[in-house]
Amino acid sequence: MAPFALPGFDLGAFVAATLAEDLGTGLPGGGHDVTSESVIPADARFSGVMDSRDAIVVAGLPIAAAFFRQLDPAVEIELLAEEGQAIPADSDLMRLRGNARALLTAERSALNTVQHLSGIATMTRQYVDAMLGRAVLLDTRKTIPGLRNLEKYATRMGGAQNHRMGLWDAAMIKDNHVAVAGGVGEAVRRAKAAGVARIICEVDTLAQIEPALAAGASHLLLDNMSPAQLSEAVALVAGRVPCEASGGVRLDTIGAIAASGVNYVSVGRLTQSAPAADIGLDFTPL
């Protein structure tokens, strides 16, 4: 299995910190799994199967494997599904065999990660499917602090593209920036003068479109507009820059929004509100 790698994400540090949190490392009396150490013999071995009770889009299995390997470097792991694969309910995801204490100690951290990321990927795929290929789905920066790289990875597994990764890789001019700058055109002009290459400008009304474009916006975010307003905005822009619909998008409305002619639709709930997938892990003594 190829090593799991994401730009800006340290898998080893993530695994170590997550396990340390669960074990209470550094706290009085912490640093060990009280239950497993008191109940399971040190040399006991388990085999186990991770399975999904839900139909899901898979995300996070290589990370789960890293938790088990951290505590049992000799663990035998077989991944039974691929990242981004849609699988039916009652499908097996992973088989593993190793030290019983180590597997039990790593179990919750591994499951939490796969449940959370697969939940995001699954919801993302639902939104992608509902657009019928009419636009590209984008995620947002509405992520749990510390988990952005993983959550945005999960949206990619579901079929979305990443919006900007943070505050550093594009300017996004929103209403509060506009209020301070004194207008859409002036806010965009300042970003342009600062040498920013990628300038995304939020517009709340059709009247803001021309000033934003004239000042040099490279991407328009059409905020909280109805499908009819979006169609009108797309016609006014006439292909000069990409258009993105955003704000209040739901699964039952995204089809009509995508049909308006926008290039992108961004959805915060992909990372804000996706329910965890129902995934379990059953062990058998060897």
NUZA-675097 format. One record per residue (C-alpha): residue in three letters; x, y, z. Coordinates in steps of 0.001 Angstrom, whole numbers. Layout:
<nugus>
+------+---------+---------+---------+
: fipa :    east :   north :      up :
+------+---------+---------+---------+
:  ALA :       X :       Y :       Z :
...
+------+---------+---------+---------+
</nugus>
This chain:
<nugus>
+------+---------+---------+---------+
: fipa :    east :   north :      up :
+------+---------+---------+---------+
:  MET :       0 :       0 :       0 :
:  ALA :    1418 :    3384 :   -1003 :
:  PRO :    2076 :    5824 :    1868 :
:  PHE :    -785 :    8226 :    2561 :
:  ALA :     309 :   11808 :    1949 :
:  LEU :   -1438 :   15171 :    1742 :
:  PRO :     290 :   18523 :    1222 :
:  GLY :     580 :   20291 :    4552 :
:  PHE :    -611 :   17293 :    6559 :
:  ASP :    1687 :   15320 :    8871 :
:  LEU :     111 :   11875 :    9239 :
:  GLY :    2570 :   10734 :   11901 :
:  ALA :    1998 :   13804 :   14040 :
:  PHE :   -1782 :   13499 :   13648 :
:  VAL :   -1783 :    9841 :   14692 :
:  ALA :     538 :   10454 :   17639 :
:  ALA :   -1450 :   13455 :   18909 :
:  THR :   -4796 :   11689 :   18545 :
:  LEU :   -3618 :    8607 :   20418 :
:  ALA :   -1973 :   10752 :   23098 :
:  GLU :   -5273 :   12571 :   23646 :
:  ASP :   -7158 :    9292 :   24068 :
:  LEU :   -4489 :    7788 :   26331 :
:  GLY :   -4181 :   10905 :   28477 :
:  THR :    -470 :   11157 :   27828 :
:  GLY :    1085 :   13751 :   30145 :
:  LEU :   -1835 :   13750 :   32598 :
:  PRO :   -1599 :   12334 :   36129 :
:  GLY :   -2192 :    8596 :   35819 :
:  GLY :   -2434 :    8858 :   32049 :
:  GLY :    -461 :    7383 :   29209 :
:  HIS :   -2016 :    3933 :   29009 :
:  ASP :   -5213 :    2023 :   28171 :
:  VAL :   -6450 :     994 :   31612 :
:  THR :   -9125 :   -1384 :   30318 :
:  SER :   -7044 :   -3299 :   27784 :
:  GLU :   -4045 :   -3581 :   30089 :
:  SER :   -6141 :   -4933 :   32959 :
:  VAL :   -8313 :   -7316 :   30933 :
:  ILE :   -6263 :   -8491 :   27925 :
:  PRO :   -3054 :  -10559 :   28296 :
:  ALA :       8 :   -8825 :   26851 :
:  ASP :     622 :  -11573 :   24300 :
:  ALA :   -3007 :  -12049 :   23185 :
:  ARG :   -3737 :  -11677 :   19485 :
:  PHE :   -6875 :  -10620 :   17610 :
:  SER :   -8158 :  -10767 :   14080 :
:  GLY :  -10754 :   -8219 :   13113 :
:  VAL :  -12987 :   -6933 :   10335 :
:  MET :  -14027 :   -3309 :    9891 :
:  ASP :  -17358 :   -3055 :    8105 :
:  SER :  -19903 :    -421 :    7140 :
:  ARG :  -23530 :    -847 :    8106 :
:  ASP :  -24433 :    2047 :    5763 :
:  ALA :  -24019 :    2475 :    2036 :
:  ILE :  -21121 :    4928 :    1919 :
:  VAL :  -18372 :    6538 :    -108 :
:  VAL :  -15138 :    5397 :    1517 :
:  ALA :  -12575 :    7832 :    2926 :
:  GLY :   -9898 :    7473 :    5571 :
:  LEU :   -8899 :    3804 :    5511 :
:  PRO :   -5138 :    4483 :    5099 :
:  ILE :   -5308 :    6796 :    8111 :
:  ALA :   -7084 :    4150 :   10163 :
:  ALA :   -4371 :    1682 :    9196 :
:  ALA :   -1746 :    4147 :   10446 :
:  PHE :   -3315 :    4140 :   13928 :
:  PHE :   -3029 :     358 :   14176 :
:  ARG :     544 :     355 :   12827 :
:  GLN :    1564 :    3025 :   15322 :
:  LEU :     816 :     666 :   18228 :
:  ASP :    1623 :   -2636 :   16514 :
:  PRO :    4213 :   -2203 :   13735 :
:  ALA :    3838 :   -5896 :   12866 :
:  VAL :      58 :   -5759 :   12381 :
:  GLU :   -1226 :   -7419 :    9209 :
:  ILE :   -3725 :   -5202 :    7358 :
:  GLU :   -5714 :   -5845 :    4203 :
:  LEU :   -7734 :   -2962 :    2786 :
:  LEU :  -10890 :   -4268 :    1114 :
:  ALA :  -12188 :   -1012 :    -382 :
:  GLU :  -10617 :    1896 :   -2226 :
:  GLU :  -10700 :    5548 :   -1263 :
:  GLY :  -13581 :    7254 :   -3067 :
:  GLN :  -15348 :    3957 :   -3782 :
:  ALA :  -19120 :    3786 :   -3309 :
:  ILE :  -19995 :     586 :   -1484 :
:  PRO :  -23321 :    -947 :    -407 :
:  ALA :  -24382 :   -1457 :    3188 :
:  ASP :  -22864 :   -4421 :    5044 :
:  SER :  -19588 :   -4213 :    3121 :
:  ASP :  -16235 :   -5108 :    4663 :
:  LEU :  -13614 :   -2345 :    4585 :
:  MET :  -10539 :   -3780 :    6275 :
:  ARG :   -9186 :   -7025 :    7735 :
:  LEU :   -6456 :   -6921 :   10334 :
:  ARG :   -4538 :   -9267 :   12606 :
:  GLY :   -2204 :   -8362 :   15421 :
:  ASN :   -1614 :   -7691 :   19095 :
:  ALA :   -4970 :   -7537 :   20870 :
:  ARG :   -4095 :   -4737 :   23265 :
:  ALA :   -2693 :   -2551 :   20511 :
:  LEU :   -5696 :   -3082 :   18229 :
:  LEU :   -8185 :   -2294 :   20994 :
:  THR :   -6298 :     836 :   22021 :
:  ALA :   -6203 :    2152 :   18441 :
:  GLU :   -9765 :    1077 :   17578 :
:  ARG :  -11707 :    4215 :   18518 :
:  SER :   -9280 :    6667 :   16931 :
:  ALA :   -9279 :    4625 :   13731 :
:  LEU :  -13062 :    4307 :   13626 :
:  ASN :  -13707 :    7961 :   14467 :
:  THR :  -11544 :    9005 :   11537 :
:  VAL :  -13129 :    6669 :    8983 :
:  GLN :  -16664 :    7403 :   10198 :
:  HIS :  -16160 :   11160 :    9976 :
:  LEU :  -14359 :   11260 :    6642 :
:  SER :  -16626 :    8679 :    4995 :
:  GLY :  -19641 :   10641 :    6233 :
:  ILE :  -18302 :   13748 :    4492 :
:  ALA :  -17468 :   11856 :    1306 :
:  THR :  -20908 :   10238 :    1262 :
:  MET :  -22804 :   13515 :    1648 :
:  THR :  -20556 :   15127 :    -950 :
:  ARG :  -21363 :   12413 :   -3483 :
:  GLN :  -25092 :   12965 :   -2904 :
:  TYR :  -24711 :   16646 :   -3762 :
:  VAL :  -22545 :   15894 :   -6788 :
:  ASP :  -25099 :   13403 :   -8106 :
:  ALA :  -27963 :   15869 :   -7590 :
:  MET :  -26248 :   18430 :   -9868 :
:  LEU :  -26338 :   16013 :  -12826 :
:  GLY :  -22979 :   17278 :  -14085 :
:  ARG :  -24198 :   20836 :  -14646 :
:  ALA :  -21653 :   22490 :  -12333 :
:  VAL :  -18673 :   21684 :  -10117 :
:  LEU :  -19234 :   21259 :   -6386 :
:  LEU :  -16874 :   23169 :   -4061 :
:  ASP :  -16297 :   22842 :    -335 :
:  THR :  -15588 :   25798 :    1986 :
:  ARG :  -13397 :   26794 :    4942 :
:  LYS :  -16163 :   25758 :    7360 :
:  THR :  -14096 :   22932 :    8788 :
:  ILE :  -13253 :   21659 :   12265 :
:  PRO :  -10042 :   23382 :   13422 :
:  GLY :   -7086 :   21084 :   12899 :
:  LEU :   -8950 :   18770 :   10503 :
:  ARG :   -9158 :   20937 :    7386 :
:  ASN :   -6737 :   18941 :    5258 :
:  LEU :   -8499 :   15681 :    6081 :
:  GLU :  -12015 :   17059 :    5629 :
:  LYS :  -11145 :   18646 :    2314 :
:  TYR :   -9536 :   15349 :    1282 :
:  ALA :  -12852 :   13655 :    2083 :
:  THR :  -14816 :   16065 :    -117 :
:  ARG :  -12462 :   15216 :   -2981 :
:  MET :  -13156 :   11531 :   -2409 :
:  GLY :  -16846 :   12386 :   -2745 :
:  GLY :  -16314 :   14132 :   -6072 :
:  ALA :  -16024 :   17794 :   -5102 :
:  GLN :  -13171 :   20171 :   -5781 :
:  ASN :  -11512 :   22186 :   -3053 :
:  HIS :  -12201 :   25894 :   -2801 :
:  ARG :   -9288 :   27860 :   -1381 :
:  MET :   -7522 :   25902 :    1334 :
:  GLY :   -7151 :   28865 :    3674 :
:  LEU :   -6607 :   32576 :    3943 :
:  TRP :   -3335 :   32383 :    2043 :
:  ASP :   -4089 :   30995 :   -1426 :
:  ALA :   -6672 :   33495 :   -2729 :
:  ALA :   -8360 :   36739 :   -1755 :
:  MET :  -12051 :   36354 :    -993 :
:  ILE :  -13707 :   39737 :    -667 :
:  LYS :  -16925 :   39477 :    1339 :
:  ASP :  -19448 :   41961 :    2670 :
:  ASN :  -17384 :   43008 :    5695 :
:  HIS :  -14351 :   43718 :    3508 :
:  VAL :  -16571 :   45729 :    1174 :
:  ALA :  -18040 :   47699 :    4074 :
:  VAL :  -14608 :   48769 :    5292 :
:  ALA :  -13237 :   49482 :    1811 :
:  GLY :  -16272 :   51545 :     838 :
:  GLY :  -17532 :   49468 :   -2070 :
:  VAL :  -17050 :   46355 :   -4151 :
:  GLY :  -14981 :   48094 :   -6800 :
:  GLU :  -12640 :   49721 :   -4295 :
:  ALA :  -12131 :   46472 :   -2369 :
:  VAL :  -11220 :   44592 :   -5548 :
:  ARG :   -9003 :   47447 :   -6718 :
:  ARG :   -7002 :   47302 :   -3479 :
:  ALA :   -6482 :   43550 :   -3777 :
:  LYS :   -5407 :   43985 :   -7390 :
:  ALA :   -2991 :   46773 :   -6452 :
:  ALA :   -1505 :   44517 :   -3768 :
:  GLY :    -552 :   42036 :   -6470 :
:  VAL :   -3068 :   39324 :   -5554 :
:  ALA :   -3466 :   37032 :   -8556 :
:  ARG :   -6678 :   35233 :   -7582 :
:  ILE :   -9427 :   37579 :   -6419 :
:  ILE :  -12810 :   36085 :   -5529 :
:  CYS :  -15456 :   38729 :   -4929 :
:  GLU :  -18799 :   38117 :   -3265 :
:  VAL :  -21697 :   40027 :   -4793 :
:  ASP :  -25116 :   40237 :   -3182 :
:  THR :  -26839 :   42175 :   -5966 :
:  LEU :  -26705 :   42323 :   -9741 :
:  ALA :  -25603 :   45967 :   -9486 :
:  GLN :  -22309 :   44906 :   -7886 :
:  ILE :  -21265 :   42697 :  -10792 :
:  GLU :  -19904 :   45335 :  -13192 :
:  PRO :  -17916 :   47276 :  -10563 :
:  ALA :  -16314 :   44031 :   -9375 :
:  LEU :  -15379 :   42955 :  -12893 :
:  ALA :  -14155 :   46398 :  -13918 :
:  ALA :  -11812 :   46481 :  -10911 :
:  GLY :  -10293 :   43095 :  -11785 :
:  ALA :  -12160 :   40333 :   -9938 :
:  SER :  -11191 :   36917 :  -11314 :
:  HIS :  -14114 :   34959 :   -9844 :
:  LEU :  -17572 :   36036 :   -8651 :
:  LEU :  -19355 :   34459 :   -5691 :
:  LEU :  -23084 :   35026 :   -6177 :
:  ASP :  -24412 :   35037 :   -2642 :
:  ASN :  -27899 :   33867 :   -1640 :
:  MET :  -29470 :   34385 :   -5047 :
:  SER :  -32461 :   32465 :   -6358 :
:  PRO :  -32020 :   30287 :   -9459 :
:  ALA :  -33701 :   33015 :  -11537 :
:  GLN :  -31335 :   35678 :  -10180 :
:  LEU :  -28381 :   33379 :  -10751 :
:  SER :  -29365 :   32919 :  -14395 :
:  GLU :  -29591 :   36684 :  -14811 :
:  ALA :  -26206 :   37167 :  -13163 :
:  VAL :  -24607 :   34526 :  -15399 :
:  ALA :  -25997 :   36307 :  -18448 :
:  LEU :  -24566 :   39631 :  -17261 :
:  VAL :  -21136 :   38126 :  -16630 :
:  ALA :  -21251 :   36501 :  -20077 :
:  GLY :  -18329 :   34180 :  -19433 :
:  ARG :  -15828 :   36868 :  -18464 :
:  VAL :  -15014 :   35106 :  -15162 :
:  PRO :  -16249 :   31940 :  -13441 :
:  CYS :  -19416 :   32281 :  -11374 :
:  GLU :  -20071 :   30466 :   -8108 :
:  ALA :  -23428 :   30112 :   -6350 :
:  SER :  -23240 :   30091 :   -2564 :
:  GLY :  -25455 :   30438 :     476 :
:  GLY :  -28239 :   28241 :    1809 :
:  VAL :  -27693 :   25463 :    -722 :
:  ARG :  -29509 :   22241 :     174 :
:  LEU :  -29711 :   18825 :   -1431 :
:  ASP :  -33241 :   19557 :   -2643 :
:  THR :  -32256 :   22900 :   -4213 :
:  ILE :  -28811 :   22271 :   -5655 :
:  GLY :  -30153 :   20800 :   -8897 :
:  ALA :  -32005 :   23990 :   -9836 :
:  ILE :  -29054 :   26109 :   -8697 :
:  ALA :  -26629 :   24141 :  -10865 :
:  ALA :  -29020 :   24417 :  -13826 :
:  SER :  -28819 :   28234 :  -13668 :
:  GLY :  -25563 :   28190 :  -15622 :
:  VAL :  -23096 :   28855 :  -12805 :
:  ASN :  -19702 :   27182 :  -13020 :
:  TYR :  -19508 :   26254 :   -9352 :
:  VAL :  -21738 :   25687 :   -6333 :
:  SER :  -20153 :   25850 :   -2873 :
:  VAL :  -21699 :   24071 :     104 :
:  GLY :  -20535 :   24581 :    3686 :
:  ARG :  -22589 :   21751 :    5126 :
:  LEU :  -20357 :   19159 :    3466 :
:  THR :  -17851 :   19652 :    6274 :
:  GLN :  -20136 :   21349 :    8815 :
:  SER :  -23027 :   18932 :    9018 :
:  ALA :  -22222 :   15559 :    7450 :
:  PRO :  -23358 :   12720 :    9758 :
:  ALA :  -20813 :   10080 :   10700 :
:  ALA :  -21050 :    6841 :    8750 :
:  ASP :  -22117 :    3774 :   10733 :
:  ILE :  -18901 :    1750 :   10695 :
:  GLY :  -17885 :    -892 :   13206 :
:  LEU :  -14998 :   -3204 :   13999 :
:  ASP :  -15455 :   -6716 :   15373 :
:  PHE :  -12518 :   -8660 :   16821 :
:  THR :  -12047 :  -12399 :   17316 :
:  PRO :   -9355 :  -13884 :   19620 :
:  LEU :   -6716 :  -15983 :   17856 :
+------+---------+---------+---------+
</nugus>
